[in-house]
Amino acid sequence: MKPLFLKMAVITSFFFQTAFSQEEGENPGFDQYSSSVFDSKANALNLVSNMAPATSQSSRVSLNTGVLIQQIGDYNNITATLKSENISLNINQFGDSNDAELLKNANSIKQEILQQGTNNSISDFTYYTNYDVNQQMIQNGENQNITNIGTNSISKDMTVTQSGNGASVIILNQ
């Protein structure tokens, strides 16, 4: 009796699954892994700009922002919290287990980060400054660390380059 019951249950579940499954024709215009919202750059930008908080037309500020992130490798991580009217951020990570953490609040931010190698880390914190920040950080090698805290008149146009293995730099700007 049990084998007959099991066979009937399997056949019944197969029948209901095929009878009530959706066909591709039921959702015209639906392509798997795509959305008509992002079918063009103009639609995507319009959607993002409509999500911004509404402001009066007379006080609207034109924001110039650009963020480019390229990661080639495994376990790379980027955490970026940026607040500025003008942002240009370019991060390239080539290798494995590279980490970049940015927390910045400045008039304008222009920053380039290049990490080539394995297990490199950049921590860059500027909580608030009246300067226009223009920084470049380059790491070529393995197990390198850069920690930058703050921005002042000397460091606002700073370039840090590390080569080799196992180097660490801590920069305190007050």
C-alpha positions in Angstrom: 0.0 0.0 0.0 2.8 2.4 0.9 4.6 2.1 -2.5 1.4 2.7 -4.4 0.7 5.8 -2.2 4.2 7.2 -2.8 3.9 6.7 -6.6 0.5 8.5 -6.7 1.9 11.4 -4.6 4.9 11.8 -6.9 2.7 11.7 -10.1 0.2 14.1 -8.5 2.9 16.6 -7.5 4.5 16.4 -10.9 1.1 17.1 -12.6 0.3 20.1 -10.4 3.9 21.5 -10.9 3.6 21.4 -14.7 0.0 22.5 -14.8 0.5 25.6 -12.7 4.0 26.6 -13.8 4.3 29.9 -15.7 5.3 30.0 -19.3 7.6 32.6 -20.7 4.8 34.0 -22.8 2.9 35.0 -19.7 5.3 37.8 -18.9 6.0 39.6 -22.2 9.0 41.9 -22.1 10.6 40.1 -19.1 14.1 39.0 -19.8 15.9 37.0 -17.1 18.5 39.1 -15.2 17.5 42.4 -16.7 15.1 45.2 -16.1 13.6 47.8 -18.4 14.3 50.4 -15.8 18.0 50.2 -16.5 17.9 49.5 -20.3 19.6 52.8 -21.0 21.9 55.2 -19.1 19.3 58.0 -19.3 16.7 55.9 -17.6 19.1 54.8 -14.8 20.3 58.3 -14.1 16.7 59.6 -14.2 15.7 56.9 -11.6 18.6 57.8 -9.3 18.0 61.5 -9.6 14.3 61.1 -8.8 15.3 59.2 -5.6 17.3 62.3 -4.3 15.4 64.4 -1.8 13.3 67.2 -3.3 14.7 70.7 -3.1 13.4 74.0 -4.3 14.5 75.0 -7.8 16.3 78.1 -6.6 18.5 76.2 -4.1 19.3 73.2 -6.3 23.0 72.5 -6.5 24.5 70.7 -9.5 26.4 67.7 -8.2 29.4 66.4 -10.1 30.0 62.9 -9.0 31.9 60.0 -10.5 32.8 56.7 -8.9 34.7 54.0 -10.7 35.5 50.7 -9.0 37.3 47.8 -10.6 38.1 44.6 -8.7 39.9 41.7 -10.2 40.6 38.9 -7.8 38.9 37.2 -4.8 37.8 38.6 -1.4 38.4 42.3 -2.3 36.4 44.8 -0.2 35.6 48.5 -0.5 33.6 50.5 2.1 33.2 54.2 1.1 31.1 56.9 2.8 31.7 60.2 1.0 30.1 63.5 1.5 30.9 66.3 -0.8 29.4 68.5 -3.6 32.0 67.2 -6.1 33.3 63.6 -5.9 35.7 61.8 -8.2 36.7 58.4 -6.9 38.7 55.8 -8.8 39.5 52.5 -7.1 41.3 49.6 -8.7 42.1 46.4 -6.9 44.1 43.7 -8.7 44.8 40.7 -6.5 43.2 38.9 -3.5 42.0 40.1 -0.1 42.6 43.8 -0.7 40.6 46.2 1.5 39.9 49.9 1.2 37.8 51.9 3.8 37.1 55.5 3.1 35.1 57.9 5.3 35.4 61.5 4.0 33.6 64.8 4.3 35.2 67.7 2.4 34.4 70.5 -0.1 35.5 68.3 -3.0 37.0 64.9 -3.1 39.3 63.6 -5.9 40.9 60.3 -4.9 42.6 57.5 -6.8 43.5 54.2 -5.1 45.5 51.4 -6.8 46.1 48.1 -5.0 48.1 45.5 -6.8 49.0 42.4 -4.9 47.6 40.5 -2.0 46.3 41.4 1.5 46.8 45.2 1.1 44.8 47.6 3.3 43.9 51.3 3.1 42.0 53.2 5.8 41.4 56.8 5.0 39.3 59.0 7.4 38.6 62.7 6.9 35.7 63.6 9.1 35.4 67.2 8.0 37.6 69.7 6.3 37.2 72.9 4.3 39.9 71.8 1.9 39.5 70.3 -1.6 41.0 66.9 -1.1 43.1 65.5 -4.0 44.8 62.3 -3.0 46.5 59.3 -4.6 47.4 56.0 -2.8 49.3 53.2 -4.6 50.2 49.8 -3.2 52.3 47.4 -5.2 53.1 44.2 -3.3 51.8 42.2 -0.4 50.7 42.8 3.2 50.9 46.6 3.0 48.9 49.1 5.2 48.1 52.8 4.8 46.2 54.6 7.5 45.4 58.3 6.9 43.5 60.3 9.5 42.5 63.9 8.7 43.4 66.4 6.1 45.3 69.7 6.3 47.0 72.1 4.0 50.0 69.8 3.6 48.1 66.6 3.0 45.3 67.9 0.8 47.3 67.0 -2.4 49.1 64.0 -1.0 50.4 61.0 -2.9 51.5 57.8 -1.1 53.2 55.0 -2.9 54.2 51.7 -1.3 56.3 49.0 -3.0 57.5 45.7 -1.6 56.1 43.5 1.1 55.0 44.1 4.7 55.2 48.0 4.8 52.9 50.1 7.0 52.3 53.9 7.0 50.3 55.9 9.5 49.6 59.5 8.7 48.0 61.9 11.2 47.0 65.3 9.9 45.9 67.8 12.5 
